[in-house]
Amino acid sequence: DFQFLTEYSYYTDATVMTVAVAAAIMSTGNKYDENELENALIHHMKRLGQAHPDVGYSRKFRQWLFSDDPRPYHSRDNRAAMRVSAIGWLYDDLDDVRRIARSSARVTHDHTEGILSAEAAAGAVFLARKSHDKQTVREYIETTLGYDLSRTCADIRSEDKHSVNCRSTIAEAITAFLVGESFEDVIRTAISLGGDSSAVAAIAGSIAE
């Protein structure tokens, strides 16, 4: 796993958990049985997470990862959103994408905002993959899911804070995607926004791809 690692870079929890979510879905044959899928998610997230323990997990997620009886912990941080990109690739209907994204979030992030953020990220990847334009992605995020995308990149950069709140992260990632002119430009823009740049770049980059 993760053979792209070089002496100048390192992967984070976003990469490990993205691979885990993809592995869980593929292990179920892309079929939707809620209990089967959630059990597979827990299994593969714990399997890969424990194999790569030092990549920046939050304290609560680390406790979940090494628990003998992992239960969701009502979080609204951005970890559920940064791991769902494969869902936007593995299903061909937006309703399916949103349903699977909800399941992927619930095993850890059963807060309403955590679940919604996973829907937002996976849905945006799906729409971009299906060649919908940026305005369609924006309308999905703003109108369908109720996110505020009014802040500009300059507004975001001027804020003196490091937020892992999923609502802020989704807005920042989508903003980077909307203003970026290429995949590389989106990544550079996401990182330039500051804050939890690894999560913002993980989400924005997944959509831009």
N, C-alpha and C positions, 0 to 999 in steps of 0.2 A: 504494500500500500504506500501511496504518497512518494513515489520515486522522483517526483519533480523537485524535491527539497534540495537547495544549494546552500553553500556556506554563507550566502548573503541574505537569505530569506528563511522564513519558517511558516508553517501552517498553523492555523488557530482552531478553536473549537468549532467555528463555522464550517470549516472544511470537513472535519471529522464527523460532525453530526449530519451534514449534507449527504455524505457517503452512507451513513447509517440509515437515513430515511430511504434513500434509493434502494439499498440492500433489502430493507424490510418490505418495501412494496414489491420488488421483483421476486422475493421469496414467496409471496402469496399469489403470484401469477397475475398481478394487477386486478384481481377480483376484490370486490368490497364486501367483506364480512367484518363488522365493526370490532368484535372481540378478537377475531383472528389477526386483523391488522394491528390493533393496539398491542396485542401480545408480541407480535413480530417487531414492532417498533421498540418496545421495551428491551427485547432480547438483543437486537442489533445495536441499539444505542449504548447499552451496557457493555456489550462485547467489544465494540470499537472504542468506546470511551475509556474503558479500563485498560485497553491496550495502548492508548495514547493519553496518559493521565495529566500531562503538564502542558496543556495548550490554551489555558486561559478560561477555564470553566468558572462560573459564578459559584459562590459558597453553597447556595441552596442546590444548584444542579449537581455539584460534586457530592453532596450528601445523598441526593437521589441516586446518583450513578453507582455508589458503593453500598447502597442499602440492600438488605435482603428482602425487603418488602417495599419496593419503590411506589410511592403515591404522588399524585400531582400536588403542587404546593402553591396554587393560586397566584402565580406570578404574572405580572404584566411587563416583564423586561423583554428585550428584543430577540431572545434566543430562539423562540418558536418560529419567528419570521425568517431568520437567517439560514435555516436549514431545509427549507421547503422547495427549493427550485426544481428538483427532480419531478415533483408532482405536476408542475406545469408542462413537463415533457412527456410523462408517461400516461396521460389521459387525454382524450380528444373531445371532451365536453366540459364547458366551464362549470356547470353544476357539479359534475363529478370532481373536478379539481378543488372546488370549494369544500365539498364534503370530506374528501380525503385530507385536505389541509387542516380542517377542524379536528379530525381524529389525530393527526400528527402532533397538533398542539396540546390536545387534552391530556396526553400521558404525563406531561410535566406542567404545562401552562394552562390551567383550567379557568383562569380569569377571563372574563368576556373580552377584554382588550387584547390579551395574549392570543386568543383564538382568532379574533378578527384580523390581527396583524398577519397571521399565517395565511388566511384567506386572501388578504391584500397582496402579499408577496407572490404567492403561487398563481393567483389570478392574473397578475400583471405579466409574469413570465409566460403564461399560456397565451394571453392576448398578443404579446409581442412575437411569440413563436408562430402564431397563426397570421402574422403579417398585418395586424391591425395597426393603425397609425397612432402617433403619440397622443393625439386628442382623445381617441377612444380609451386609451389607458388612463389618461387623466380623468375622464368622465367616470370611469369605473371606480377609481380611487375616491374621487370627490363626491359624486352623486350617489352611486350605489352603496358605498361603504362609509361615507360621511367624514372623510379626512379633510383637513384644512391644508391646501397647498398654496396659500397666499404668500408665504415667506419666500423671498428671493435668496439666492446663494449668499449675497452680501448680508442680508438680514441674519441668516444662520451663522455665518462666520463671526458676526459681531457679538453673538451671545457668549457670555463667559461662563460656560458650564460644560460638564461632561455627563450627558444623559444617556441612560440605557432604556429609558421608557419607550415601549414599542410604538406608541403613536408618533412621537417625535422622530424616531428612526425611520419609520415608513415614509413620513412626509419628506425627510431629508433625502432618502434614497430615491424616491420618485422624482423629486426636484432635480437631483443630479442626472437621472436618466433623461428627463425632459429637455434639459439644456445642453446635454452632451451631444457632440456632433459625430462621434465614433465610439467604438468600444473603449479604446484607450482614453479618450477624452472624458467619458463617463467615469471611469475609474479614477482618473486624476482629479476630476471635480469632486467626487465623493470623498476622497481622502483630504482634499483641501478644505472641506467644511469643518474639520476638526471633530471634537467629541469622540464618540465611539466609532471611529472611522473604519475599523475592520468589519463591523456589522453593517454599517451603511454601504460600504463598498461591496460586501458580499451580496447584498440584495440588489443594489443598483447594477452591479456587474452581471448578475444573473439575468436581469431583464434585458440589458443592453446586448448580451450575447445573442 
